[in-house]
């Protein structure tokens, strides 16, 4: 596929999404209800903020005790980030790293519903997700919520897994990693762990190694493997994520409008049907975008492989 075709595809997708947004905006406006007016304003503001942001947004999510804030401190070099053994983060905070906006979020799956709401709002607006666990790995609650996020909500292609606090468990590093991989794979069945980039680190060791100029601590922390994996993850997924995130922001507002209408009216079924139809169109368009971009990637990989075979067969040829 040529560069021109890819440009045309992007323009077509952008045009279709804008057309659906205009339709949704008109529907909200014509109802002239306070709740729907507020949703209309929210959608406009959130899309405006997202477009002005420019940089890719990566949200760190997961268990409250997984050391998300410590990982971000290790990444950014900021040591004034609030870190605690208890639930330290109660709001979303944004930091800049390597041209990326890094979002620290409250822990999920606690008794704090407000924390879950804040985090899920950040997830809707983030381009990519880093899901953090400790060496304790998944428990029954965490794994079910992970599966829901990855498979029911369709975030799996936007997610990577990080296992933190490696040094808290005794044992040989390589054997621990093998054991962790096996346990993670078993927990995710019938799905495959191979769908996710996975890193095993100790962010606290890395922070101490950097602060104390201790090369040994930095090495055993394995944090450089995470930096490399995160950069590769962003490079591979950023283009598609930039199409997907505005759609998710719009869908979130669309779902709010559906709930509001269901709650406040039992008569106008036509309006609700239009909203449902619009929701289906947007979801279908998002799936089509994802499939087409993946096909582009597969075709490019195939062409690169063919060139590789040609070069390999030419090795030793006297004409070269």
DRENVEXKOL-865738 format. One record per atom (N, C-alpha, C): residue in three letters; z, y, x. Coordinates in steps of 0.1 Angstrom, whole numbers, plus 5000, padded with zeros to 4 digits. Last residue first. Layout:
N
ALAZYX/...
***
This chain:
320
UNK492649055269/UNK493649155266/UNK493949225279/UNK490948845276/UNK490348975272/UNK491349085269/UNK492448635281/UNK491848705293/UNK491248835289/UNK495548575266/UNK494048585264/UNK493448675275/UNK498248605267/UNK497548515276/UNK496048515275/UNK498548665233/UNK499248655246/UNK498548555255/UNK497448645208/UNK496548705219/UNK497248705233/UNK499348545192/UNK498148455195/UNK497348505207/UNK500948775190/UNK501448655196/UNK500348555201/UNK499248945176/UNK499648985190/UNK500148855197/UNK499048805152/UNK497848835159/UNK498248865174/UNK501748805144/UNK501048675147/UNK499748695155/UNK502149075140/UNK502949005150/UNK502248875154/UNK500549125118/UNK500149185131/UNK500949115142/UNK501948975099/UNK500648935103/UNK500148995116/UNK504349125098/UNK504448985103/UNK503048945107/UNK503449365087/UNK504049365100/UNK504049225106/UNK502649265062/UNK501649315071/UNK502149325085/UNK505249185052/UNK504149085053/UNK503049135063/UNK506549435051/UNK507049325059/UNK505949225062/UNK504949555031/UNK505049615044/UNK505449505054/UNK505549385009/UNK504149395014/UNK504149455028/UNK508249435006/UNK507749295010/UNK506349305015/UNK508349715000/UNK508949665012/UNK508449525016/UNK506949704975/UNK506449774986/UNK506949725000/UNK508749544961/UNK507449494964/UNK506749564975/UNK510849734959/UNK511049604966/UNK509749544970/UNK509649924943/UNK509949954956/UNK510249834965/UNK509249764919/UNK508149824926/UNK508449854941/UNK511949704912/UNK511049604915/UNK509849654923/UNK512949964907/UNK513549884917/UNK512649774922/UNK511350054886/UNK511350124899/UNK511850034910/UNK512149874866/UNK510749874871/UNK510649944885/UNK514749944863/UNK514449804867/UNK513049804873/UNK514450204852/UNK515150184865/UNK514850044871/UNK513050144829/UNK512350224839/UNK513050204853/UNK515050014814/UNK513849944818/UNK513050014829/UNK516850224811/UNK517250104819/UNK516050024823/UNK515350404796/UNK515750444809/UNK516150324818/UNK514950254773/UNK513750294780/UNK514250334795/UNK517550214764/UNK516750094768/UNK515550134776/UNK518250484757/UNK518950404768/UNK518150284773/UNK516450524737/UNK516350604749/UNK517050534761/UNK517450354718/UNK516150334722/UNK515950404736/UNK519950464713/UNK519850334719/UNK518450304725/UNK519150714703/UNK519950714715/UNK519850574722/UNK517950624679/UNK517150694689/UNK517850694703/UNK520150514666/UNK519050424670/UNK518150494681/UNK521650744661/UNK522150634670/UNK521050544675/UNK519850864643/UNK520150934655/UNK520750834666/UNK519950674622/UNK518650704628/UNK518950774642/UNK522450674610/UNK522050564619/UNK520850584627/UNK524450874599/UNK523150904606/UNK522850784615/UNK527050774590/UNK525950794581/UNK524550794588/UNK529350784604/UNK528950644600/UNK527650654591/UNK530650964632/UNK529750954621/UNK529350804617/UNK532350964654/UNK532351074644/UNK531451064632/UNK531950734669/UNK533350774666/UNK533350874654/UNK529250734674/UNK529850624667/UNK531250654661/UNK529050974690/UNK528450964677/UNK529050854668/UNK530550894712/UNK530951014704/UNK530351004690/UNK529150684722/UNK530450664718/UNK530950774708/UNK526750814728/UNK526750704719/UNK528150684713/UNK527650994748/UNK527051044735/UNK527050934724/UNK528350814768/UNK529350904762/UNK528850954748/UNK525850714774/UNK526850624768/UNK527950704762/UNK524750934785/UNK524150884773/UNK525150784766/UNK526250974808/UNK526351074797/UNK525751024784/UNK525350744821/UNK526750764819/UNK526950864807/UNK522650794824/UNK523150684816/UNK524550694812/UNK522751004843/UNK522151024829/UNK522650914819/UNK523750864865/UNK524450984860/UNK524051014845/UNK521750684868/UNK523050634865/UNK523850754859/UNK519650844876/UNK519450764864/UNK520850724859/UNK520550954900/UNK520351044889/UNK520250964875/UNK520450694915/UNK521750764912/UNK521550864900/UNK517850604919/UNK518750534910/UNK519950614906/UNK516550754938/UNK515950744925/UNK517050694915/UNK518250714960/UNK518050854955/UNK517250864942/UNK518050444964/UNK519250494959/UNK519050644953/UNK515550424977/UNK515650374964/UNK516950434957/UNK516350555002/UNK515250604994/UNK515350554980/UNK518650405013/UNK518750545008/UNK517650584999/UNK518550145023/UNK518750165009/UNK518650305004/UNK518150155051/UNK517350065043/UNK517350105028/UNK519950355060/UNK518550365063/UNK517650285054/UNK522350235052/UNK521950365046/UNK520450385049/UNK522450005068/UNK522449995053/UNK521950125047/UNK522450115093/UNK521350035089/UNK521250025074/UNK524950245093/UNK523750315095/UNK522550245091/UNK526650015088/UNK526550125078/UNK525350205080/UNK526249875112/UNK525849815099/UNK525749915088/UNK527350045131/UNK525950005132/UNK525449955118/UNK530050065121/UNK529150185123/UNK527750145123/UNK530749785124/UNK530749855111/UNK529849975111/UNK530749755151/UNK529849675143/UNK529649725129/UNK532749925159/UNK531349965162/UNK530349885154/UNK535049795152/UNK534649905144/UNK533149945147/UNK536349585164/UNK535049555159/UNK534449665151/UNK538749595177/UNK538749645163/UNK537449615156/UNK538349525203/UNK538849425194/UNK538849465179/UNK537449785213/UNK536649665213/UNK537049565203/UNK539649955210/UNK538449985203/UNK537549865202/UNK541549815227/UNK541749835212/UNK540549865205/UNK540149855251/UNK540449725246/UNK540649725231/UNK540150135256/UNK538850065253/UNK539049925247/UNK542050385247/UNK542250245250/UNK540950165246/UNK542650645241/UNK541650615251/UNK541750475256/UNK544250695220/UNK544950665232/UNK543950635244/UNK542450745200/UNK543450845203/UNK544150825216/UNK540950505200/UNK540250635203/UNK541350735207/UNK542950315194/UNK542150305206/UNK541450435210/UNK543750405169/UNK544750415180/UNK543950405193/UNK541350355154/UNK541950495155/UNK542950505167/UNK541150075158/UNK540150165163/UNK540650315165/UNK543449985145/UNK543249955159/UNK542250055165/UNK542650075119/UNK543850125125/UNK543850105140/UNK540449915112/UNK540250055114/UNK541450125121/UNK539249625121/UNK540549685120/UNK540549835123/UNK536749425104/UNK537249525113/UNK538749545112/UNK533749285095/UNK535149245097/UNK535749335107/UNK531249325070/UNK531849355083/UNK533249325083/UNK528249235054/UNK529649215055/UNK530149245069/UNK525749305031/UNK526149325044/UNK527649315045/UNK525049075005/UNK525749185009/UNK525949195024/UNK523848834999/UNK523248954993/UNK523849084999/UNK525348625008/UNK524248675017/UNK523548805011/UNK526948534989/UNK527548634998/UNK526448695006/UNK525648474956/UNK525548444971/UNK526148564979/UNK527148324927/UNK526348424934/UNK526448404949/UNK528848164912/UNK527548114916/UNK526648204923/UNK530848244941/UNK529948154934/UNK529948174919/UNK532648404953/UNK531548474946/UNK530648374939/UNK534548234965/UNK534948324955/UNK533848384947/UNK532948114985/UNK533448034974/UNK533848124963/UNK532448335002/UNK531348274996/UNK531848184984/UNK535148395010/UNK534348495002/UNK533248424995/UNK535648165025/UNK536448195013/UNK535748295004/UNK533748175045/UNK533748065036/UNK534548095024/UNK534448415058/UNK533148405052/UNK533148295041/UNK537048345067/UNK536848455057/UNK535548445050/UNK536348155086/UNK537148115075/UNK537048215063/UNK534848305104/UNK534248185098/UNK535048155085/UNK536848485112/UNK535748535105/UNK534948425098/UNK538648315125/UNK539148385113/UNK537848435105/UNK537148235146/UNK537548135136/UNK537948205123/UNK536848475160/UNK535648415155/UNK536048305144/UNK539648535166/UNK538848625158/UNK537648555152/UNK542348315162/UNK541248355170/UNK540248425161/UNK545448455148/UNK544448355150/UNK543248405158/UNK547248645123/UNK547148575136/UNK545948475136/UNK546548945106/UNK546648795105/UNK546448735119/UNK546149195112/UNK547449165105/UNK547549015104/UNK543749245123/UNK544749215133/UNK546049175126/UNK542149325101/UNK541949195107/UNK543149155116/UNK541949535083/UNK543249495087/UNK543149355093/UNK539049475061/UNK539849555070/UNK541149485073/UNK535849395054/UNK537249325054/UNK538049395065/UNK533449525033/UNK534249545046/UNK535549485044/UNK530249495020/UNK531649455020/UNK532249475033/UNK528049725002/UNK528349635014/UNK529849605013/UNK525649784976/UNK526949754980/UNK527049684994/UNK523349804961/UNK523849934967/UNK525249914974/UNK522749564950/UNK521849614961/UNK522349744968/UNK524749554930/UNK524849474942/UNK523949514954/UNK525049694907/UNK525149774919/UNK525049684932/UNK524949614880/UNK523649614888/UNK523849694901/UNK526949564862/UNK526549704863/UNK525349714872/UNK526949284866/UNK526849334852/UNK526349484853/UNK527149274895/UNK526049204887/UNK525949254873/UNK529049444907/UNK527849404914/UNK526749354905/UNK531049484887/UNK530449594893/UNK529049554899/UNK531649214882/UNK531249294871/UNK530549414877/UNK532549124907/UNK531349064901/UNK530749154890/UNK534849284910/UNK533749294920/UNK532449244913/UNK536349184889/UNK535949324889/UNK534749354898/UNK536748924899/UNK536148944886/UNK535549084885/UNK538148984923/UNK536848914924/UNK536048934910/UNK540549104914/UNK539549174923/UNK538149114922/UNK541848904900/UNK541449024894/UNK540349094901/UNK542248694919/UNK541548664907/UNK541048794900/UNK541548844952/UNK542348774943/UNK541648764929/UNK539648834982/UNK539748854968/UNK540948784962/UNK541648905013/UNK540348885005/UNK540548904990/UNK543448955031/UNK543848865020/UNK542748835011/UNK542449135048/UNK542248995052/UNK542748895041/UNK541249365022/UNK542049325034/UNK541749185038/UNK538249535013/UNK539249435011/UNK540149425023/UNK535949774999/UNK536949735009/UNK537949635005/UNK532649844996/UNK533749784989/UNK534749724999/UNK530750114996/UNK531350025006/UNK532649974999/UNK527750214980/UNK529150174979/UNK529550084991/UNK525450494974/UNK525850364980/UNK527350344980/UNK525450724959/UNK524250654961/UNK524450514966/UNK527750814932/UNK527450784946/UNK526150714947/UNK528250854906/UNK527550964912/UNK527250934927/UNK529550624898/UNK528350664890/UNK527550764898/UNK531750634915/UNK530750524917/UNK529450564910/UNK533250844904/UNK532650864917/UNK531550754920/UNK533950714880/UNK533150834879/UNK532450864893/UNK535550514890/UNK534350474884/UNK533350604882/UNK537750674900/UNK536850594909/UNK535550564903/UNK538750784877/UNK538350874888/UNK537350804897/UNK539450544864/UNK538550644858/UNK537950734868/UNK541450444881/UNK540250364878/UNK539150454873/UNK543350644878/UNK542750614891/UNK541450544890/UNK544150614852/UNK543450744856/UNK542750724870/UNK545350374851/UNK544050384845/UNK543350514849/UNK547250204872/UNK546850354870/UNK545450364865/UNK547649954879/UNK548149994866/UNK547750134863/UNK544649874897/UNK546049894896/UNK546449924882/UNK541849864902/UNK542549744897/UNK544049754898/UNK541250084931/UNK540950024918/UNK541849904915/UNK542450374947/UNK542350234946/UNK542050184932/UNK540450674949/UNK541750604945/UNK541450454945/UNK538150734976/UNK538450724962/UNK539850654960/UNK536150934997/UNK537350854996/UNK537850854982/UNK532850945006/UNK533750974995/UNK534950874996/UNK530751115028/UNK531550995026/UNK532651035016/UNK527451205032/UNK528751245025/UNK529551125022/UNK525851215063/UNK526151135051/UNK527451195045/UNK525551305089/UNK524551345079/UNK524751275065/UNK527751195102/UNK526451155105/UNK525351185095/UNK529851285076/UNK529751195088/UNK528251165090/UNK532151475057/UNK530751465063/UNK530851375075/UNK533951385028/UNK533951415042/UNK532451405047/UNK535851424998/UNK534551415004/UNK534551465019/UNK537951254975/UNK537851354986/UNK536551324994/UNK539351194944/UNK538151174953/UNK538051294963/UNK542851114942/UNK541651194938/UNK540551164947/UNK544950984953/UNK544950994938/UNK543751084933/UNK545850774978/UNK544750864974/UNK544750864958/UNK548050604982/UNK548050734988/UNK547050834982/UNK550050374972/UNK548850434966/UNK548750584971/UNK551550285003/UNK551550284989/UNK550250344984/UNK551150325030/UNK551150185026/UNK551150175010/UNK548850595036/UNK550150545032/UNK550050405029/UNK547350895046/UNK547350745047/UNK548750695044/UNK545351175042/UNK546551115038/UNK546450965038/UNK543851295071/UNK543651235059/UNK544851155055/UNK544051405096/UNK544851465086/UNK544651405072/UNK542251305114/UNK543551235114/UNK544451305104/UNK538851245117/UNK539851335110/UNK541151255109/UNK536851085125/UNK537751145136/UNK538851235130/UNK535250945108/UNK535051095109/UNK535851155120/UNK536050675110/UNK534650715110/UNK534450865114/UNK538750675108/UNK538150625120/UNK536750665121/UNK539050785082/UNK539550855093/UNK538950815107/UNK537850575068/UNK537150705068/UNK537750795080/UNK539750385073/UNK538450355077/UNK537650495078/UNK541950505060/UNK542050475075/UNK540650455080/UNK541150495034/UNK541350625040/UNK541350615055/UNK541050215029/UNK539850295028/UNK539950435035/UNK542950015030/UNK542850105042/UNK541550185041/UNK543649855009/UNK542649805018/UNK542349895030/UNK545249904987/UNK545849885000/UNK544949845011/UNK543649924965/UNK544350044969/UNK544950034983/UNK540349774967/UNK541849764965/UNK542549894971/UNK537550004962/UNK538249874963/UNK539749874961/UNK535250224980/UNK536050174968/UNK536650044971/UNK533650494992/UNK534550374997/UNK535450344985/UNK530350604987/UNK531750594982/UNK532450474987/UNK528150815001/UNK528650675002/UNK530050674998/UNK525251004994/UNK526750994992/UNK527150844992/UNK522951175014/UNK523251055008/UNK524751045006/UNK522451535008/UNK522851415016/UNK523151295008/UNK522051704984/UNK521051664994/UNK521351535001/UNK523351874966/UNK524051804976/UNK523151754987/UNK521651954946/UNK521952044957/UNK522651984968/UNK521551724931/UNK520351764937/UNK520651864949/UNK524251714922/UNK523651604929/UNK522451644937/UNK524451944907/UNK525251924919/UNK524651814928/UNK522551894887/UNK522352004896/UNK523151994908/UNK523851674874/UNK522551654881/UNK522151774890/UNK526151804865/UNK526251694875/UNK524951664882/UNK525151994848/UNK525952034859/UNK525951924870/UNK523851844828/UNK523051944835/UNK523851974848/UNK526051684818/UNK524851624824/UNK524051724833/UNK527751884808/UNK528151804819/UNK526951734826/UNK526151984787/UNK526552074798/UNK526951994810/UNK526151754771/UNK524851824775/UNK525151904787/UNK528851724765/UNK528151624773/UNK526851674779/UNK529251954750/UNK529951934763/UNK529351834771/UNK527651894728/UNK527352014736/UNK528052004750/UNK529051684718/UNK527751664723/UNK527251774732/UNK531451814710/UNK531451704719/UNK530151684726/UNK530452014691/UNK531152044703/UNK531151934714/UNK527051974679/UNK528451934678/UNK529151964691/UNK524151994676/UNK525052114675/UNK526552074672/UNK521951834674/UNK523151794667/UNK524151904665/UNK520151954691/UNK519851964677/UNK521051924668/UNK521151894717/UNK521152024712/UNK521052034697/UNK520751614719/UNK522051674720/UNK522151814714/UNK517951614718/UNK518751544708/UNK520151594708/UNK517251764741/UNK516951814728/UNK517751744717/UNK518151584761/UNK518751724760/UNK518451784746/UNK516451374757/UNK517851354755/UNK518551484753/UNK514051484765/UNK514151434751/UNK515651414748/UNK514551554792/UNK514251664782/UNK514451614768/UNK514851294802/UNK515951384802/UNK515751504792/UNK512251194799/UNK513351134792/UNK514551224791/UNK510951364817/UNK510551364803/UNK511651304794/UNK512151294841/UNK512351424836/UNK511951434821/UNK511151034844/UNK512651054842/UNK512851194837/UNK508451074847/UNK508950994835/UNK510451024833/UNK508451224871/UNK507851284859/UNK508451214846/UNK509351034889/UNK510151164887/UNK509751234874/UNK507350844888/UNK508750814884/UNK509550934881/UNK505250994898/UNK505150934884/UNK506550904879/UNK506051054924/UNK505851164915/UNK505751114900/UNK506250794934/UNK507450874934/UNK507250984924/UNK503550714933/UNK504550644925/UNK505750724924/UNK502350894951/UNK501950904936/UNK503050834928/UNK503450804974/UNK503750944970/UNK503450954955/UNK502250554976/UNK503750564975/UNK504150704970/UNK499650624978/UNK500050554966/UNK501550564965/UNK499650745004/UNK499350824992/UNK499750754979/UNK500350535021/UNK501350645019/UNK501050725006/UNK499150225006/UNK499050345014/UNK500150445011/UNK500049885009/UNK500050005000/UNK500050125009/
***
